[in-house]
Amino acid sequence: MSFFKLVKDSKEKSNTILNLKIQLSNLGMFTQFICHRIPERTFKIRGHYFPVCSRCTGFYISAFSYFIFVYFFYVHYTVMLIIFAIIMIIPTFLDGFTQLIGSRESNNILRLCTGLIGGIGLGILIKAIKWIILTGGH
């Protein structure tokens, strides 16, 4: 392998790394619109914060898990299931709202748990709305 080939490969590699860093920084700019990203409310691994807060982490994990589940298994959407999905979102709302008005301070584990429950409820609602639009509710 020639020296010039190594230099060219090295430049391509550094350009790829630079492009990846730019894309990740753009992702960070995008996530600020979907999550507050307050460091105290965000999980941290080895000194690096997650791109979203604990509650949003729970939402994403459970909603995407639900979407994977319904890809493989049929779910019949009924009024009772939709009501149950709304009930699943209520703990997330209460946790966030009571913290917002200052009546108490939540912790990251509680935020994650309410996010996990709310994410399943949100996933059910999204799929139910899609099902109603596509089938007319029949």
JOURVEN-V49133 format. One record per residue. N is the residue number from 1. PSI is psi in degrees with one decimal (none if undefined). D_LAST is the distance of its C-alpha to the last C-alpha in Angstrom with 1 decimal. Layout:
N:PSI:D_LAST, N:PSI:D_LAST
//
This chain:
1:132.1:65.5, 2:162.1:67.3, 3:-41.8:67.6, 4:-35.7:65.9, 5:-41.6:62.8, 6:-42.0:62.6, 7:-43.8:62.9, 8:-46.1:60.2, 9:-39.2:57.9, 10:-42.7:58.8, 11:-42.2:57.9, 12:-40.3:54.6, 13:-44.1:53.8, 14:-36.0:54.8, 15:-39.7:52.8, 16:-43.4:49.7, 17:-43.0:50.3, 18:-44.9:50.9, 19:-39.3:47.7, 20:-42.3:45.8, 21:-40.4:47.4, 22:-43.6:46.5, 23:-41.2:42.9, 24:-37.6:42.8, 25:-35.2:44.5, 26:-36.1:42.0, 27:-41.2:39.2, 28:-38.6:41.1, 29:-36.7:41.2, 30:-42.0:37.4, 31:-19.4:36.7, 32:-19.9:38.7, 33:-16.4:36.0, 34:-1.3:33.3, 35:144.6:35.7, 36:-28.0:39.0, 37:37.9:40.6, 38:124.2:43.3, 39:-38.6:45.5, 40:-19.0:46.0, 41:17.5:42.2, 42:140.2:41.7, 43:149.8:42.4, 44:131.0:45.4, 45:123.2:46.4, 46:40.5:50.0, 47:1.5:50.5, 48:127.9:47.4, 49:147.3:44.7, 50:155.1:41.0, 51:-12.2:39.5, 52:164.0:37.3, 53:175.3:37.9, 54:-43.1:37.2, 55:-45.7:34.1, 56:-34.5:32.6, 57:-46.4:33.7, 58:-43.2:31.6, 59:-49.8:28.6, 60:-43.5:28.9, 61:-50.2:29.7, 62:-37.3:26.8, 63:-46.2:24.1, 64:-35.1:25.2, 65:-40.7:25.5, 66:-41.9:21.9, 67:-38.2:20.8, 68:-43.1:23.0, 69:-49.3:21.6, 70:-14.7:18.0, 71:-36.3:19.4, 72:-25.2:20.8, 73:137.4:18.4, 74:134.6:14.7, 75:124.3:13.3, 76:120.9:10.2, 77:117.0:9.6, 78:170.9:9.9, 79:-39.4:11.9, 80:-40.1:14.9, 81:-39.5:14.8, 82:-41.9:14.7, 83:-42.8:17.5, 84:-40.0:19.3, 85:-41.2:19.2, 86:-41.0:20.7, 87:-34.5:23.3, 88:-25.4:24.2, 89:-23.4:25.1, 90:-45.3:27.4, 91:-36.6:30.3, 92:-45.1:30.4, 93:-47.7:30.5, 94:-42.5:33.2, 95:-46.8:35.3, 96:-41.7:35.3, 97:-44.4:35.8, 98:-29.7:38.6, 99:-39.7:40.3, 100:-42.9:40.0, 101:-3.7:41.7, 102:13.1:44.4, 103:-18.3:44.1, 104:167.4:44.0, 105:125.7:44.0, 106:172.3:41.4, 107:167.6:42.3, 108:-35.0:40.8, 109:-43.9:39.6, 110:-41.0:37.8, 111:-44.0:36.3, 112:-46.4:35.1, 113:-45.1:33.6, 114:-32.5:31.7, 115:-39.3:30.6, 116:-43.9:29.4, 117:-47.5:27.3, 118:-33.5:26.1, 119:-38.5:25.2, 120:-44.8:22.8, 121:-43.7:21.2, 122:-40.7:21.1, 123:-43.5:19.7, 124:-45.8:16.8, 125:-42.5:16.2, 126:-46.5:16.7, 127:-35.7:14.2, 128:-42.4:11.6, 129:-43.2:12.4, 130:-44.2:12.3, 131:-42.6:8.9, 132:-41.9:7.6, 133:-44.3:10.1, 134:-34.5:9.5, 135:-8.3:5.8, 136:14.1:5.6, 137:11.7:3.8, 138:none:0.0
//
